[in-house]
Amino acid sequence: KPEDALPGDFVNIIWNSGGGHSVVFLGWYKDESPILNLVYWSSQKSTNGLGDVVVPIEKIKNVKFVRLTNPQNIFAFDPLKEVNRKISPNIINFEE
């Protein structure tokens, strides 16, 4: 869930405008507005390659956070096993 996210987690973002982006989560940031922003690192055209991005959560439809908990097992999987692709997304909705 978004409230359990930690820096370094992977997150798939689905934008309100359509499309999506897979990124590395860096944290939450409230600016002087005080608008809540999601801060992430990834490769994208807007940073001319690799870089950090701060995006208001109002631009995000939903997200899915995942954490690599057992890196030693990253290649210990059965590539023939069917993958569950029906994973429910999360809405970012923090109580003030």
N, C-alpha and C positions, 0 to 999 in steps of 0.2 A: 504494500500500500504506500501511497506517496508520503504519508506521515512517518513511515518507517525507513525511508530512503536514506542511504549513507553515501558520502562522496566515494566515487569509484564504482558504484552500481551502474549497470547498463540500463538504459531506458529507451523504449520505443515511444515516440511522440506521434500522435495523430493530430494534424492541424485542423482548425475550424475551416480553413480555406480548401481543404482536401490534401491528400498525400500524407506522407509521414517521413520520419527521420529517426535513425538509430544513433544514439549518442552515449557519452559517458557523463553521468550526473556529477556535478561539482557541489551543488548546494542550492539553498533558497536565499533570496535577497529581497529585502523590502527597501524601496527607494523612498525619497522624501514625499512621495505622492499620498499615501503609502501604498503603492501597488506591489503585490507579491509577484516576484519573478522567479523563474527557474533558470539556473545557471548550468551550462553544460559545455563540454569540450567535444569537438568533432572536426571532421573535414567537410568544408562547404565553400561554395563560391564566394560568399559574403566576407570570409576571412582570408581570401586568396590562398587557400590551402588549409592548414591546421590552425585552430584557435578556439578561444573561449567565446561563448555567446550568452548574453543575458536577454531573456525573452519574457514578456508579461504573460501570466497564466491565462489571461483573457483570449490569447491567440491559440490556446491549446484545447482541443476537443476532449481528448483523453490520453492516458499514458499507461504503460505497463513497465514496472521496474522488475529487474531480475538481478540476482547476486551470484557470483561465482564463489561457491562455498568449498568445493573440493577440487582445486586446480590439478591435483595429481591424477584425477580421473577424467580429465578433459578428452583423452583419446581412448578411454576404456569404455566404449559404447558399441552397440550393435548397429551398424549403418543400415541393416536390412529391417530393423524394427520400425514400425509405423510411428510417426510423430504426431502428437496431439496438437493440431493447429487451432483448435477452438478454445482459446484462452480469453477469458473476460477481461476487458480493460478496466482501468480505474479512473475515476473523475477526481481532479484536484479540488478539494473542498475542505479547507481548514477553517475551523471555528475561530473567530477573532477573540 
